[in-house]
Amino acid sequence: MAIIMREPEPRSFHRRQQQFKIGDRVITCNRCLGTVVRVDRDEKGDYIVARLDIMRGEFAYDPWDLKKIE
């Protein structure tokens, strides 16, 4: 079995995780528009909770699955 050594994530990766705040408009990886309602962390890391425009309810996303709309 081979051991794979991963390099640490660049600082820009960590900065990207912190870029979202409540009320930000976002687009998901599958091109749905929504609004950030919560930014939280669990044992697996940071996640963003967004309310999508086309569906009822709130959905959790990894930070890299969302893009902030300017």
DOROGU-550986 format. One record per atom (N, C-alpha, C, CB): residue number from 1; residue in one letter; chain; atom name; y, x, z. Coordinates in nm, 4 decimals, padded with zeros to 6 digits. Glycine has a CB too. Example, Ala and Ser with C-alpha at 12.3 -4.5 7.8 and 13.67 -1.06 7.14 Angstrom:
<atom k="1" r="a" c="A" a="N" north="-00.5690" east="01.3190" up="00.7800"/>
<atom k="1" r="a" c="A" a="CA" north="-00.4500" east="01.2300" up="00.7800"/>
<atom k="1" r="a" c="A" a="C" north="-00.3300" east="01.3200" up="00.7800"/>
<atom k="1" r="a" c="A" a="CB" north="-00.4473" east="01.1308" up="00.9046"/>
<atom k="2" r="s" c="A" a="N" north="-00.2250" east="01.2850" up="00.7080"/>
<atom k="2" r="s" c="A" a="CA" north="-00.1060" east="01.3670" up="00.7140"/>
<atom k="2" r="s" c="A" a="C" north="00.0030" east="01.2900" up="00.7870"/>
<atom k="2" r="s" c="A" a="CB" north="-00.0598" east="01.4084" up="00.5725"/>
//
This chain:
<atom k="1" r="m" c="A" a="N" north="-00.1168" east="00.0839" up="00.0000"/>
<atom k="1" r="m" c="A" a="CA" north="00.0000" east="00.0000" up="00.0000"/>
<atom k="1" r="m" c="A" a="C" north="00.1246" east="00.0895" up="00.0000"/>
<atom k="1" r="m" c="A" a="CB" north="-00.0010" east="-00.0961" up="00.1218"/>
<atom k="2" r="a" c="A" a="N" north="00.2172" east="00.0613" up="-00.0870"/>
<atom k="2" r="a" c="A" a="CA" north="00.3401" east="00.1398" up="-00.0968"/>
<atom k="2" r="a" c="A" a="C" north="00.4483" east="00.0794" up="-00.0084"/>
<atom k="2" r="a" c="A" a="CB" north="00.3884" east="00.1475" up="-00.2429"/>
<atom k="3" r="i" c="A" a="N" north="00.5260" east="00.1658" up="00.0524"/>
<atom k="3" r="i" c="A" a="CA" north="00.6383" east="00.1209" up="00.1347"/>
<atom k="3" r="i" c="A" a="C" north="00.7645" east="00.1282" up="00.0501"/>
<atom k="3" r="i" c="A" a="CB" north="00.6526" east="00.2072" up="00.2650"/>
<atom k="4" r="i" c="A" a="N" north="00.8369" east="00.0194" up="00.0461"/>
<atom k="4" r="i" c="A" a="CA" north="00.9605" east="00.0139" up="-00.0324"/>
<atom k="4" r="i" c="A" a="C" north="01.0780" east="00.0262" up="00.0627"/>
<atom k="4" r="i" c="A" a="CB" north="00.9699" east="-00.1180" up="-00.1159"/>
<atom k="5" r="m" c="A" a="N" north="01.1598" east="00.1257" up="00.0410"/>
<atom k="5" r="m" c="A" a="CA" north="01.2788" east="00.1461" up="00.1241"/>
<atom k="5" r="m" c="A" a="C" north="01.3972" east="00.0787" up="00.0565"/>
<atom k="5" r="m" c="A" a="CB" north="01.3069" east="00.2983" up="00.1471"/>
<atom k="6" r="r" c="A" a="N" north="01.4617" east="-00.0108" up="00.1273"/>
<atom k="6" r="r" c="A" a="CA" north="01.5791" east="-00.0790" up="00.0728"/>
<atom k="6" r="r" c="A" a="C" north="01.7048" east="-00.0100" up="00.1222"/>
<atom k="6" r="r" c="A" a="CB" north="01.5800" east="-00.2288" up="00.1123"/>
<atom k="7" r="e" c="A" a="N" north="01.7987" east="00.0028" up="00.0327"/>
<atom k="7" r="e" c="A" a="CA" north="01.9283" east="00.0572" up="00.0725"/>
<atom k="7" r="e" c="A" a="C" north="02.0067" east="-00.0518" up="00.1436"/>
<atom k="7" r="e" c="A" a="CB" north="02.0075" east="00.1114" up="-00.0506"/>
<atom k="8" r="p" c="A" a="N" north="02.0920" east="-00.0141" up="00.2376"/>
<atom k="8" r="p" c="A" a="CA" north="02.1735" east="-00.1160" up="00.3045"/>
<atom k="8" r="p" c="A" a="C" north="02.2666" east="-00.1845" up="00.2053"/>
<atom k="8" r="p" c="A" a="CB" north="02.2550" east="-00.0535" up="00.4189"/>
<atom k="9" r="e" c="A" a="N" north="02.2960" east="-00.3121" up="00.2325"/>
<atom k="9" r="e" c="A" a="CA" north="02.3850" east="-00.3865" up="00.1447"/>
<atom k="9" r="e" c="A" a="C" north="02.5243" east="-00.3260" up="00.1496"/>
<atom k="9" r="e" c="A" a="CB" north="02.3891" east="-00.5352" up="00.1840"/>
<atom k="10" r="p" c="A" a="N" north="02.5945" east="-00.3261" up="00.0364"/>
<atom k="10" r="p" c="A" a="CA" north="02.7311" east="-00.2742" up="00.0366"/>
<atom k="10" r="p" c="A" a="C" north="02.8216" east="-00.3620" up="00.1212"/>
<atom k="10" r="p" c="A" a="CB" north="02.7854" east="-00.2645" up="-00.1063"/>
<atom k="11" r="r" c="A" a="N" north="02.9347" east="-00.3060" up="00.1635"/>
<atom k="11" r="r" c="A" a="CA" north="03.0287" east="-00.3797" up="00.2474"/>
<atom k="11" r="r" c="A" a="C" north="03.0786" east="-00.5067" up="00.1786"/>
<atom k="11" r="r" c="A" a="CB" north="03.1467" east="-00.2910" up="00.2840"/>
<atom k="12" r="s" c="A" a="N" north="03.0872" east="-00.5049" up="00.0462"/>
<atom k="12" r="s" c="A" a="CA" north="03.1338" east="-00.6238" up="-00.0254"/>
<atom k="12" r="s" c="A" a="C" north="03.0394" east="-00.7416" up="-00.0038"/>
<atom k="12" r="s" c="A" a="CB" north="03.1473" east="-00.5941" up="-00.1751"/>
<atom k="13" r="f" c="A" a="N" north="02.9094" east="-00.7139" up="00.0176"/>
<atom k="13" r="f" c="A" a="CA" north="02.8129" east="-00.8203" up="00.0452"/>
<atom k="13" r="f" c="A" a="C" north="02.8493" east="-00.8894" up="00.1762"/>
<atom k="13" r="f" c="A" a="CB" north="02.6683" east="-00.7638" up="00.0516"/>
<atom k="14" r="h" c="A" a="N" north="02.8790" east="-00.8111" up="00.2786"/>
<atom k="14" r="h" c="A" a="CA" north="02.9156" east="-00.8693" up="00.4079"/>
<atom k="14" r="h" c="A" a="C" north="03.0492" east="-00.9420" up="00.4000"/>
<atom k="14" r="h" c="A" a="CB" north="02.9216" east="-00.7607" up="00.5155"/>
<atom k="15" r="r" c="A" a="N" north="03.1414" east="-00.8895" up="00.3232"/>
<atom k="15" r="r" c="A" a="CA" north="03.2709" east="-00.9550" up="00.3058"/>
<atom k="15" r="r" c="A" a="C" north="03.2525" east="-01.0889" up="00.2362"/>
<atom k="15" r="r" c="A" a="CB" north="03.3673" east="-00.8655" up="00.2255"/>
<atom k="16" r="r" c="A" a="N" north="03.1601" east="-01.0967" up="00.1401"/>
<atom k="16" r="r" c="A" a="CA" north="03.1351" east="-01.2211" up="00.0682"/>
<atom k="16" r="r" c="A" a="C" north="03.0823" east="-01.3287" up="00.1630"/>
<atom k="16" r="r" c="A" a="CB" north="03.0357" east="-01.1977" up="-00.0464"/>
<atom k="17" r="q" c="A" a="N" north="02.9993" east="-01.2881" up="00.2595"/>
<atom k="17" r="q" c="A" a="CA" north="02.9461" east="-01.3843" up="00.3546"/>
<atom k="17" r="q" c="A" a="C" north="03.0572" east="-01.4471" up="00.4375"/>
<atom k="17" r="q" c="A" a="CB" north="02.8442" east="-01.3177" up="00.4455"/>
<atom k="18" r="q" c="A" a="N" north="03.1643" east="-01.3757" up="00.4615"/>
<atom k="18" r="q" c="A" a="CA" north="03.2714" east="-01.4230" up="00.5481"/>
<atom k="18" r="q" c="A" a="C" north="03.3820" east="-01.4948" up="00.4716"/>
<atom k="18" r="q" c="A" a="CB" north="03.3297" east="-01.3075" up="00.6243"/>
<atom k="19" r="q" c="A" a="N" north="03.3728" east="-01.5070" up="00.3416"/>
<atom k="19" r="q" c="A" a="CA" north="03.4834" east="-01.5601" up="00.2630"/>
<atom k="19" r="q" c="A" a="C" north="03.4978" east="-01.7117" up="00.2714"/>
<atom k="19" r="q" c="A" a="CB" north="03.4663" east="-01.5202" up="00.1204"/>
<atom k="20" r="f" c="A" a="N" north="03.3980" east="-01.7847" up="00.3169"/>
<atom k="20" r="f" c="A" a="CA" north="03.4035" east="-01.9299" up="00.3194"/>
<atom k="20" r="f" c="A" a="C" north="03.4597" east="-01.9804" up="00.4517"/>
<atom k="20" r="f" c="A" a="CB" north="03.2651" east="-01.9884" up="00.2953"/>
<atom k="21" r="k" c="A" a="N" north="03.5394" east="-02.0885" up="00.4423"/>
<atom k="21" r="k" c="A" a="CA" north="03.5883" east="-02.1543" up="00.5625"/>
<atom k="21" r="k" c="A" a="C" north="03.5867" east="-02.3047" up="00.5386"/>
<atom k="21" r="k" c="A" a="CB" north="03.7314" east="-02.1046" up="00.6002"/>
<atom k="22" r="i" c="A" a="N" north="03.5965" east="-02.3804" up="00.6439"/>
<atom k="22" r="i" c="A" a="CA" north="03.5922" east="-02.5263" up="00.6357"/>
<atom k="22" r="i" c="A" a="C" north="03.7024" east="-02.5770" up="00.5433"/>
<atom k="22" r="i" c="A" a="CB" north="03.6063" east="-02.5893" up="00.7758"/>
<atom k="23" r="g" c="A" a="N" north="03.6644" east="-02.6674" up="00.4540"/>
<atom k="23" r="g" c="A" a="CA" north="03.7592" east="-02.7259" up="00.3601"/>
<atom k="23" r="g" c="A" a="C" north="03.7640" east="-02.6586" up="00.2243"/>
<atom k="23" r="g" c="A" a="CB" north="03.8936" east="-02.7231" up="00.4189"/>
<atom k="24" r="d" c="A" a="N" north="03.7014" east="-02.5418" up="00.2105"/>
<atom k="24" r="d" c="A" a="CA" north="03.6992" east="-02.4729" up="00.0806"/>
<atom k="24" r="d" c="A" a="C" north="03.6206" east="-02.5550" up="-00.0214"/>
<atom k="24" r="d" c="A" a="CB" north="03.6372" east="-02.3312" up="00.0947"/>
<atom k="25" r="r" c="A" a="N" north="03.6707" east="-02.5593" up="-00.1424"/>
<atom k="25" r="r" c="A" a="CA" north="03.5979" east="-02.6214" up="-00.2540"/>
<atom k="25" r="r" c="A" a="C" north="03.5061" east="-02.5157" up="-00.3123"/>
<atom k="25" r="r" c="A" a="CB" north="03.6960" east="-02.6788" up="-00.3638"/>
<atom k="26" r="v" c="A" a="N" north="03.3807" east="-02.5547" up="-00.3383"/>
<atom k="26" r="v" c="A" a="CA" north="03.2804" east="-02.4611" up="-00.3877"/>
<atom k="26" r="v" c="A" a="C" north="03.2020" east="-02.5227" up="-00.5028"/>
<atom k="26" r="v" c="A" a="CB" north="03.1853" east="-02.4192" up="-00.2748"/>
<atom k="27" r="i" c="A" a="N" north="03.1360" east="-02.4344" up="-00.5771"/>
<atom k="27" r="i" c="A" a="CA" north="03.0405" east="-02.4766" up="-00.6793"/>
<atom k="27" r="i" c="A" a="C" north="02.9081" east="-02.4091" up="-00.6455"/>
<atom k="27" r="i" c="A" a="CB" north="03.0897" east="-02.4394" up="-00.8257"/>
<atom k="28" r="t" c="A" a="N" north="02.7995" east="-02.4849" up="-00.6529"/>
<atom k="28" r="t" c="A" a="CA" north="02.6684" east="-02.4324" up="-00.6165"/>
<atom k="28" r="t" c="A" a="C" north="02.6059" east="-02.3559" up="-00.7338"/>
<atom k="28" r="t" c="A" a="CB" north="02.5756" east="-02.5469" up="-00.5717"/>
<atom k="29" r="c" c="A" a="N" north="02.4920" east="-02.2940" up="-00.7065"/>
<atom k="29" r="c" c="A" a="CA" north="02.4220" east="-02.2189" up="-00.8095"/>
<atom k="29" r="c" c="A" a="C" north="02.3718" east="-02.3101" up="-00.9220"/>
<atom k="29" r="c" c="A" a="CB" north="02.3054" east="-02.1427" up="-00.7480"/>
<atom k="30" r="n" c="A" a="N" north="02.3567" east="-02.4401" up="-00.8945"/>
<atom k="30" r="n" c="A" a="CA" north="02.3156" east="-02.5334" up="-01.0006"/>
<atom k="30" r="n" c="A" a="C" north="02.4325" east="-02.6208" up="-01.0472"/>
<atom k="30" r="n" c="A" a="CB" north="02.2004" east="-02.6225" up="-00.9512"/>
<atom k="31" r="r" c="A" a="N" north="02.5539" east="-02.5699" up="-01.0310"/>
<atom k="31" r="r" c="A" a="CA" north="02.6786" east="-02.6254" up="-01.0850"/>
<atom k="31" r="r" c="A" a="C" north="02.7195" east="-02.7614" up="-01.0273"/>
<atom k="31" r="r" c="A" a="CB" north="02.6658" east="-02.6382" up="-01.2323"/>
<atom k="32" r="c" c="A" a="N" north="02.6916" east="-02.7846" up="-00.9001"/>
<atom k="32" r="c" c="A" a="CA" north="02.7404" east="-02.9044" up="-00.8318"/>
<atom k="32" r="c" c="A" a="C" north="02.8653" east="-02.8685" up="-00.7521"/>
<atom k="32" r="c" c="A" a="CB" north="02.6306" east="-02.9647" up="-00.7387"/>
<atom k="33" r="l" c="A" a="N" north="02.9650" east="-02.9549" up="-00.7556"/>
<atom k="33" r="l" c="A" a="CA" north="03.0879" east="-02.9319" up="-00.6808"/>
<atom k="33" r="l" c="A" a="C" north="03.0753" east="-02.9908" up="-00.5406"/>
<atom k="33" r="l" c="A" a="CB" north="03.2089" east="-02.9929" up="-00.7546"/>
<atom k="34" r="g" c="A" a="N" north="03.1418" east="-02.9268" up="-00.4448"/>
<atom k="34" r="g" c="A" a="CA" north="03.1373" east="-02.9767" up="-00.3086"/>
<atom k="34" r="g" c="A" a="C" north="03.2441" east="-02.9146" up="-00.2218"/>
<atom k="34" r="g" c="A" a="CB" north="03.0025" east="-02.9516" up="-00.2488"/>
<atom k="35" r="t" c="A" a="N" north="03.2387" east="-02.9483" up="-00.0927"/>
<atom k="35" r="t" c="A" a="CA" north="03.3354" east="-02.9002" up="00.0055"/>
<atom k="35" r="t" c="A" a="C" north="03.2596" east="-02.8433" up="00.1250"/>
<atom k="35" r="t" c="A" a="CB" north="03.4324" east="-03.0145" up="00.0499"/>
<atom k="36" r="v" c="A" a="N" north="03.3034" east="-02.7276" up="00.1743"/>
<atom k="36" r="v" c="A" a="CA" north="03.2422" east="-02.6656" up="00.2914"/>
<atom k="36" r="v" c="A" a="C" north="03.2776" east="-02.7479" up="00.4149"/>
<atom k="36" r="v" c="A" a="CB" north="03.2891" east="-02.5176" up="00.3077"/>
<atom k="37" r="v" c="A" a="N" north="03.1765" east="-02.7861" up="00.4928"/>
<atom k="37" r="v" c="A" a="CA" north="03.2001" east="-02.8608" up="00.6162"/>
<atom k="37" r="v" c="A" a="C" north="03.1656" east="-02.7785" up="00.7403"/>
<atom k="37" r="v" c="A" a="CB" north="03.1189" east="-02.9897" up="00.6156"/>
<atom k="38" r="r" c="A" a="N" north="03.0885" east="-02.6703" up="00.7229"/>
<atom k="38" r="r" c="A" a="CA" north="03.0537" east="-02.5867" up="00.8372"/>
<atom k="38" r="r" c="A" a="C" north="03.0029" east="-02.4516" up="00.7889"/>
<atom k="38" r="r" c="A" a="CB" north="02.9479" east="-02.6559" up="00.9257"/>
<atom k="39" r="v" c="A" a="N" north="03.0354" east="-02.3474" up="00.8630"/>
<atom k="39" r="v" c="A" a="CA" north="02.9818" east="-02.2136" up="00.8407"/>
<atom k="39" r="v" c="A" a="C" north="02.9092" east="-02.1779" up="00.9694"/>
<atom k="39" r="v" c="A" a="CB" north="03.0957" east="-02.1074" up="00.8038"/>
<atom k="40" r="d" c="A" a="N" north="02.7808" east="-02.1425" up="00.9590"/>
<atom k="40" r="d" c="A" a="CA" north="02.7018" east="-02.1228" up="01.0802"/>
<atom k="40" r="d" c="A" a="C" north="02.6041" east="-02.0079" up="01.0619"/>
<atom k="40" r="d" c="A" a="CB" north="02.6265" east="-02.2512" up="01.1173"/>
<atom k="41" r="r" c="A" a="N" north="02.5340" east="-01.9737" up="01.1686"/>
<atom k="41" r="r" c="A" a="CA" north="02.4355" east="-01.8652" up="01.1656"/>
<atom k="41" r="r" c="A" a="C" north="02.3143" east="-01.9091" up="01.2457"/>
<atom k="41" r="r" c="A" a="CB" north="02.4950" east="-01.7318" up="01.2225"/>
<atom k="42" r="d" c="A" a="N" north="02.1971" east="-01.8741" up="01.1940"/>
<atom k="42" r="d" c="A" a="CA" north="02.0737" east="-01.8970" up="01.2683"/>
<atom k="42" r="d" c="A" a="C" north="01.9954" east="-01.7663" up="01.2744"/>
<atom k="42" r="d" c="A" a="CB" north="01.9885" east="-02.0102" up="01.2028"/>
<atom k="43" r="e" c="A" a="N" north="01.8683" east="-01.7724" up="01.3154"/>
<atom k="43" r="e" c="A" a="CA" north="01.7895" east="-01.6498" up="01.3308"/>
<atom k="43" r="e" c="A" a="C" north="01.7653" east="-01.5785" up="01.1984"/>
<atom k="43" r="e" c="A" a="CB" north="01.6570" east="-01.6817" up="01.3957"/>
<atom k="44" r="k" c="A" a="N" north="01.7819" east="-01.6472" up="01.0863"/>
<atom k="44" r="k" c="A" a="CA" north="01.7609" east="-01.5861" up="00.9541"/>
<atom k="44" r="k" c="A" a="C" north="01.8898" east="-01.5338" up="00.8924"/>
<atom k="44" r="k" c="A" a="CB" north="01.6976" east="-01.6865" up="00.8602"/>
<atom k="45" r="g" c="A" a="N" north="02.0042" east="-01.5642" up="00.9513"/>
<atom k="45" r="g" c="A" a="CA" north="02.1314" east="-01.5145" up="00.8993"/>
<atom k="45" r="g" c="A" a="C" north="02.2343" east="-01.6250" up="00.8810"/>
<atom k="45" r="g" c="A" a="CB" north="02.1092" east="-01.4442" up="00.7679"/>
<atom k="46" r="d" c="A" a="N" north="02.3398" east="-01.5934" up="00.8074"/>
<atom k="46" r="d" c="A" a="CA" north="02.4488" east="-01.6878" up="00.7843"/>
<atom k="46" r="d" c="A" a="C" north="02.4091" east="-01.7931" up="00.6817"/>
<atom k="46" r="d" c="A" a="CB" north="02.5743" east="-01.6140" up="00.7379"/>
<atom k="47" r="y" c="A" a="N" north="02.4652" east="-01.9130" up="00.6985"/>
<atom k="47" r="y" c="A" a="CA" north="02.4493" east="-02.0166" up="00.5975"/>
<atom k="47" r="y" c="A" a="C" north="02.5740" east="-02.1044" up="00.5963"/>
<atom k="47" r="y" c="A" a="CB" north="02.3219" east="-02.1015" up="00.6242"/>
<atom k="48" r="i" c="A" a="N" north="02.5943" east="-02.1704" up="00.4826"/>
<atom k="48" r="i" c="A" a="CA" north="02.7103" east="-02.2551" up="00.4603"/>
<atom k="48" r="i" c="A" a="C" north="02.6603" east="-02.3987" up="00.4427"/>
<atom k="48" r="i" c="A" a="CB" north="02.7932" east="-02.2073" up="00.3354"/>
<atom k="49" r="v" c="A" a="N" north="02.7225" east="-02.4926" up="00.5129"/>
<atom k="49" r="v" c="A" a="CA" north="02.6880" east="-02.6340" up="00.4973"/>
<atom k="49" r="v" c="A" a="C" north="02.7975" east="-02.6983" up="00.4128"/>
<atom k="49" r="v" c="A" a="CB" north="02.6729" east="-02.7064" up="00.6373"/>
<atom k="50" r="a" c="A" a="N" north="02.7565" east="-02.7614" up="00.3032"/>
<atom k="50" r="a" c="A" a="CA" north="02.8522" east="-02.8227" up="00.2100"/>
<atom k="50" r="a" c="A" a="C" north="02.8159" east="-02.9686" up="00.1861"/>
<atom k="50" r="a" c="A" a="CB" north="02.8554" east="-02.7457" up="00.0756"/>
<atom k="51" r="r" c="A" a="N" north="02.9189" east="-03.0488" up="00.1649"/>
<atom k="51" r="r" c="A" a="CA" north="02.9012" east="-03.1891" up="00.1252"/>
<atom k="51" r="r" c="A" a="C" north="02.9299" east="-03.1945" up="-00.0250"/>
<atom k="51" r="r" c="A" a="CB" north="02.9973" east="-03.2880" up="00.2078"/>
<atom k="52" r="l" c="A" a="N" north="02.8296" east="-03.2327" up="-00.1029"/>
<atom k="52" r="l" c="A" a="CA" north="02.8434" east="-03.2354" up="-00.2480"/>
<atom k="52" r="l" c="A" a="C" north="02.9126" east="-03.3633" up="-00.2930"/>
<atom k="52" r="l" c="A" a="CB" north="02.7064" east="-03.2228" up="-00.3152"/>
<atom k="53" r="d" c="A" a="N" north="02.9863" east="-03.3546" up="-00.4027"/>
<atom k="53" r="d" c="A" a="CA" north="03.0585" east="-03.4699" up="-00.4565"/>
<atom k="53" r="d" c="A" a="C" north="02.9646" east="-03.5762" up="-00.5138"/>
<atom k="53" r="d" c="A" a="CB" north="03.1554" east="-03.4242" up="-00.5639"/>
<atom k="54" r="i" c="A" a="N" north="02.8499" east="-03.5349" up="-00.5666"/>
<atom k="54" r="i" c="A" a="CA" north="02.7628" east="-03.6293" up="-00.6377"/>
<atom k="54" r="i" c="A" a="C" north="02.6512" east="-03.6884" up="-00.5515"/>
<atom k="54" r="i" c="A" a="CB" north="02.7018" east="-03.5610" up="-00.7562"/>
<atom k="55" r="m" c="A" a="N" north="02.6335" east="-03.6390" up="-00.4270"/>
<atom k="55" r="m" c="A" a="CA" north="02.5243" east="-03.6862" up="-00.3416"/>
<atom k="55" r="m" c="A" a="C" north="02.5744" east="-03.7100" up="-00.2004"/>
<atom k="55" r="m" c="A" a="CB" north="02.4082" east="-03.5855" up="-00.3406"/>
<atom k="56" r="r" c="A" a="N" north="02.5120" east="-03.8047" up="-00.1332"/>
<atom k="56" r="r" c="A" a="CA" north="02.5439" east="-03.8276" up="00.0071"/>
<atom k="56" r="r" c="A" a="C" north="02.4717" east="-03.7252" up="00.0929"/>
<atom k="56" r="r" c="A" a="CB" north="02.5059" east="-03.9710" up="00.0499"/>
<atom k="57" r="g" c="A" a="N" north="02.5291" east="-03.6913" up="00.2053"/>
<atom k="57" r="g" c="A" a="CA" north="02.4658" east="-03.5992" up="00.2978"/>
<atom k="57" r="g" c="A" a="C" north="02.5257" east="-03.4602" up="00.2893"/>
<atom k="57" r="g" c="A" a="CB" north="02.3180" east="-03.5928" up="00.2715"/>
<atom k="58" r="e" c="A" a="N" north="02.4760" east="-03.3730" up="00.3738"/>
<atom k="58" r="e" c="A" a="CA" north="02.5207" east="-03.2343" up="00.3790"/>
<atom k="58" r="e" c="A" a="C" north="02.4019" east="-03.1436" up="00.3491"/>
<atom k="58" r="e" c="A" a="CB" north="02.5833" east="-03.2004" up="00.5177"/>
<atom k="59" r="f" c="A" a="N" north="02.4305" east="-03.0328" up="00.2829"/>
<atom k="59" r="f" c="A" a="CA" north="02.3251" east="-02.9424" up="00.2395"/>
<atom k="59" r="f" c="A" a="C" north="02.3592" east="-02.7996" up="00.2794"/>
<atom k="59" r="f" c="A" a="CB" north="02.3038" east="-02.9523" up="00.0876"/>
<atom k="60" r="a" c="A" a="N" north="02.2600" east="-02.7243" up="00.3253"/>
<atom k="60" r="a" c="A" a="CA" north="02.2795" east="-02.5858" up="00.3673"/>
<atom k="60" r="a" c="A" a="C" north="02.2506" east="-02.4909" up="00.2510"/>
<atom k="60" r="a" c="A" a="CB" north="02.1891" east="-02.5523" up="00.4882"/>
<atom k="61" r="y" c="A" a="N" north="02.3355" east="-02.3892" up="00.2357"/>
<atom k="61" r="y" c="A" a="CA" north="02.3219" east="-02.2906" up="00.1287"/>
<atom k="61" r="y" c="A" a="C" north="02.3371" east="-02.1502" up="00.1840"/>
<atom k="61" r="y" c="A" a="CB" north="02.4252" east="-02.3156" up="00.0181"/>
<atom k="62" r="d" c="A" a="N" north="02.2678" east="-02.0573" up="00.1228"/>
<atom k="62" r="d" c="A" a="CA" north="02.2941" east="-01.9162" up="00.1490"/>
<atom k="62" r="d" c="A" a="C" north="02.4288" east="-01.8826" up="00.0893"/>
<atom k="62" r="d" c="A" a="CB" north="02.1820" east="-01.8245" up="00.0905"/>
<atom k="63" r="p" c="A" a="N" north="02.5042" east="-01.7903" up="00.1485"/>
<atom k="63" r="p" c="A" a="CA" north="02.6383" east="-01.7578" up="00.0968"/>
<atom k="63" r="p" c="A" a="C" north="02.6396" east="-01.7146" up="-00.0498"/>
<atom k="63" r="p" c="A" a="CB" north="02.6992" east="-01.6485" up="00.1803"/>
<atom k="64" r="w" c="A" a="N" north="02.5336" east="-01.6467" up="-00.0957"/>
<atom k="64" r="w" c="A" a="CA" north="02.5314" east="-01.5998" up="-00.2350"/>
<atom k="64" r="w" c="A" a="C" north="02.4962" east="-01.7104" up="-00.3329"/>
<atom k="64" r="w" c="A" a="CB" north="02.4326" east="-01.4859" up="-00.2502"/>
<atom k="65" r="d" c="A" a="N" north="02.4603" east="-01.8296" up="-00.2844"/>
<atom k="65" r="d" c="A" a="CA" north="02.4315" east="-01.9431" up="-00.3735"/>
<atom k="65" r="d" c="A" a="C" north="02.5548" east="-02.0302" up="-00.4005"/>
<atom k="65" r="d" c="A" a="CB" north="02.3210" east="-02.0290" up="-00.3134"/>
<atom k="66" r="l" c="A" a="N" north="02.6680" east="-01.9938" up="-00.3400"/>
<atom k="66" r="l" c="A" a="CA" north="02.7927" east="-02.0680" up="-00.3585"/>
<atom k="66" r="l" c="A" a="C" north="02.9013" east="-01.9774" up="-00.4119"/>
<atom k="66" r="l" c="A" a="CB" north="02.8376" east="-02.1320" up="-00.2273"/>
<atom k="67" r="k" c="A" a="N" north="02.9919" east="-02.0365" up="-00.4866"/>
<atom k="67" r="k" c="A" a="CA" north="03.1087" east="-01.9644" up="-00.5344"/>
<atom k="67" r="k" c="A" a="C" north="03.2317" east="-02.0472" up="-00.5002"/>
<atom k="67" r="k" c="A" a="CB" north="03.0997" east="-01.9362" up="-00.6881"/>
<atom k="68" r="k" c="A" a="N" north="03.3293" east="-01.9824" up="-00.4411"/>
<atom k="68" r="k" c="A" a="CA" north="03.4529" east="-02.0498" up="-00.4030"/>
<atom k="68" r="k" c="A" a="C" north="03.5358" east="-02.0806" up="-00.5276"/>
<atom k="68" r="k" c="A" a="CB" north="03.5340" east="-01.9633" up="-00.3037"/>
<atom k="69" r="i" c="A" a="N" north="03.5873" east="-02.2031" up="-00.5355"/>
<atom k="69" r="i" c="A" a="CA" north="03.6732" east="-02.2426" up="-00.6476"/>
<atom k="69" r="i" c="A" a="C" north="03.8178" east="-02.2146" up="-00.6075"/>
<atom k="69" r="i" c="A" a="CB" north="03.6528" east="-02.3947" up="-00.6857"/>
<atom k="70" r="e" c="A" a="N" north="03.8862" east="-02.1392" up="-00.6886"/>
<atom k="70" r="e" c="A" a="CA" north="04.0259" east="-02.1032" up="-00.6596"/>
<atom k="70" r="e" c="A" a="C" north="04.1191" east="-02.2137" up="-00.6962"/>
<atom k="70" r="e" c="A" a="CB" north="04.0657" east="-01.9774" up="-00.7328"/>
//
